[in-house]
Amino acid sequence: MSNTKSVFQTLSEVSVKSKIERKGNLDYLSWANAWSMLKKLYPNAQRVVYEDPSTGLNFFTDGRTAYVKVGIVVKDIEHIDYLPVMDYRNSAISIEKVTSFEVNKTIQRSTAKAIALHGLGLSLWSGEDIPVTTETKKEDSKLKVITLDVDDDNYNNLVIPFIKKNVELGLEEIVKRLKTKYKIKSSVVKDLDSKLEEFLNDK
């Protein structure tokens, strides 16, 4: 059995602590620092900024808002991030008000996220897209802790699709992220382990 580390294992072990910046209450790794750290380890890494074939523009639209599509290729593995074009409040901008300035900012942010999908600085995005119920979202700053149980609605409709999409994170990281929103029983952890193995075998 080979002991060679995967790209994800290698990048997820890189400390980004010294490069972390802060904006408001959020910590982030700038696209420039993420790109620099990635290229030092993988000089042949490439970025792909996708263009809408129908317009030739570097963003896509659903007719109401816009989003960008950015891929990062490392050792022939591409991870793609889709990110809405947003304003300073992180609200989607209507297509009539989208400018090249906002599109460019979104592409750079999406670059950092696509790099994170390969493992570099991924922990900074922890909890950003953890599935939560409508009831939880309404609680705002005082989040209601929901107990997660095997086969309840939250588990089947929200958590299972989430872990299937993020199976490469592994059990420990997935449980860590889920704990930011849920109280998790030991029976759930056991079932998650079983589900991860099943999803991995399906790949």
N, C-alpha and C positions, 0 to 999 in steps of 0.2 A: 504494500500500500504506500503510495507516494505521500511524502510529508510536505510537498510544495504547497504553499499557501495560495488561496484564490485571491483574485483582485480585491474582492469584498473584504476578506479577512485582513489583507495587508492594509488597506485604506482605513478600515474601521479601527485599527490599532494605532493610527497616527494621531498624536495629540495636537489639537488645534487651539488649545487653551491660550497660548500666547498671541494668537491671531484673532481672537474673539473681540468683536466690537459691540457696542450697546446703543440701541436707539429706543428711547422711551423706556418701557419695561421689558424689552425683548433683546436677547443676545443673538448675534448673527455672525456668520462668516462671509466676508465680502466675496463677490465672484472673482475678483482679481487675486486675492489670497488663495482661494480654493483652486483656481486654475494653475497658479504658480506651484502650489504644493503637489497637485496632481501631475503636472508635467515633469517635475523633478524625479518622480518615481516612475512615471510612464511617459517618456518623451514623445512617443508616437500617438498619444491620445489625441482625439479629434473632436471638435464641436460641430454639430450640424444644426443650423437655424433653418427650419422648414418654411417654405413659401407656399401660399395658397395658389395652386395651379390655375385657378380661374381668374385670379387678379394679378398674380406675380408679386404680391405684397408679402412682407414678412410677418403677417398676422392673419388670423382667420376670424370670421364673424358668424354669429347665428342670426344676424339681422338686427339684433338689439344691443349686444355687447361684443367685445373682441377678446381673443386669447392668442397666446403664442405657443409654439411647439418647438422645443429644443431637445436635441439628443446629444449625449456624450458617448463616444465610442472608445473603449479601452480593451485592447487585446481582442478585437473582433466582437466584443460584447457591447451592445448599445442599450442604454437606458434613456427613455424619453420622458420629459416632464411637460405637462400642459399647465399653463398658468394664465388666469384672466388678467387683462390690462386693468389696473386698479389705480385709484387716487391715493392721497396721503392717509386716508382713513381706512384703506384696504377695502374699499367698496368698488365694485365693477363700474367702469365708466361707460356711458352710453356711446354707441358707435358714432353718433354725430359729433361727439366731443373728443374722440380719440385723436391724439397727435403723435407725431413721430417720436417726440421726447418721451412720452409715457410708454410707447411700444419698446423703445430702446432700453429703458429702465427695467421693464418687465422681462425682456430677453436676458439681461444680465442676472436678474434675480432667478430666473428659470434655469440659467446656466449653473448657478450654485446649487440649486435643488437637484438638477440632473446629476451633477457630480456627487452629491450626497447619496443618491441612489446606488452609487458604486461603493459607498461606505464612508467617504471622507466627510466628517462633521455631521453625520446623520443624526446623532443624538440631539443636535440643536433643534431639529424639527419634531422632536418627540412630543406627542400629544396634539400636534396641529390638526390632524385629520382623524383622530380617534372617533369612532362612531358613537354618538350619544342620542338619547331620546329627545323628543320635542320638549318634554317636561323638564329635562335637565337643562336644555338650552335656555329656557325661560328663567331659570334661577339666577343667571348672570353671575355676579360676583360671589354669591352664596350657593355654590353648586350642591345639589342634593346627591348624596352618595347612594348609588344603586347597587344592590347586591346582585351579582351575576350568578346565574345557576344554569346548569346544563339543560338544554331544550326549552328554556323560556324564550319569549319573543325577542328580547334584546340579543340573546345569544345566537339564535337561529337566523334572524333577519339582519343583524348589524355586525356582530362580532365574527361570525363564520366567514362572511364575504371579505371582511377586513383581513383576517389572517391568511385566507387563501390568496389574496392579492400581495401580501407581504411575507410570504412563507420563508423567504431567504433571510429574514431577520433572526430567525431562531426563537426557541421557546422563551428563553430568559428575557430577551429584549421585548418581545411581544407582551409578555406578562407585565413587565415594567411599564409599558405604555398604557396598557389597559387599566392598571392600578391608578392612573391619574384621573380616571373617570368612574371606575367601578370598585366595589369590594368583591374580591374573588375568593371563592371557596376552593379547598384543596381538590374537590371532585372536578372542578372546572379546569384546573391546571392539568390534571391527569387526562381529561378529555382533550384539551388543547394539544397536549403532547401526541396523543393518538391521531388527531386530525392533521397535525403538521406532517407526521410520518406518511399519512395517507396522501396528502397533497404533493409531498415530495416525490412519492412513488409514481404519481400520475404525470409528473413532468418528464 
